[in-house]
């Protein structure tokens, strides 16, 4: 019998976190699911940690290390469920996650992307609900303007979404040419083609961390490539232009911090200033020493339980 959900988990060197993640899956109140774990060439004891936990519903696929996009695409290709539910190996589900996701699907069966609400864990002292730029109450809704709604936190988050394999394949899946921002790329492609449904119930916890590799210049080049994949679409979609300009601003600031002057100037020239708020404009035009000081203050505030975003 075909399961309602296939849970897709890419796994790479998460030996300290994967047990808790798997236990969150096993504790689901909605149990009509199977699980596809794609071991992306782990070199630690991640597989040893999960073997005592898995049952007949689990399938483990091994591949050489190719990255999360390859792993997710492979997992989805081998999945048998009616709907795919993604879960990263360091994120956590509440026991009602799949139940609430199914509730959303049942209410809006024609939507393409189904998104549960989530919270962000910044430190042991600081945990906050995601912040969205649209009004909602306790009811499941269709998001009228996905891009405008996602300017602070994305309405779609990898470990909190569901979709059918058919609609996933129709937009080309995860772009394996992107070493970062593959998830954002997919959400844009889905939102341009299909309705996005949102369940306000918080059922997933995302552990925020800063990956130092993202500051490398090749990653900034890749983020620029991701943004400009939609240069034609943004010409006729003001909300997408807003969303992409905010991303351009963030990458441009990172480029200035890394002394990547050419890419900084290129990004800045492509931004419509009216799409930025005062804080974003201030940071975009500030000298490097001000950006460093601002980053230090921000880190100190986070350590003391306070988080502020330049996007609001």
Secondary structure, DSSP 8 states (H G I E B T S, - for coil): ---SEEEEEEESS-TTTHHHHHHHHHT-S---EEEEEEEES--SSHHHHHHTT--TTEEEEEE-S--HHHHHHHHHHT--SSEEEE--TT-EE-TTHHHHHHHHHHH-TT-SEEEEEEEEE-SSS-EEE---SS---SS-EE-S-HHHHTSSS-S--GGGEEE-HHHHHHTTSS-TT-SS-HHHHHHHHHHHHS-EEEEEEEEEEEE----GGGGSHHHHHHHHHHHHTTTTGGGG-HHHHHHHHHHHHHHHHHHHHTT-HHHHHHHHHT--GGGS-HHHHHHHHS-HHHHHHHHHHHHHHHHTT----TT-
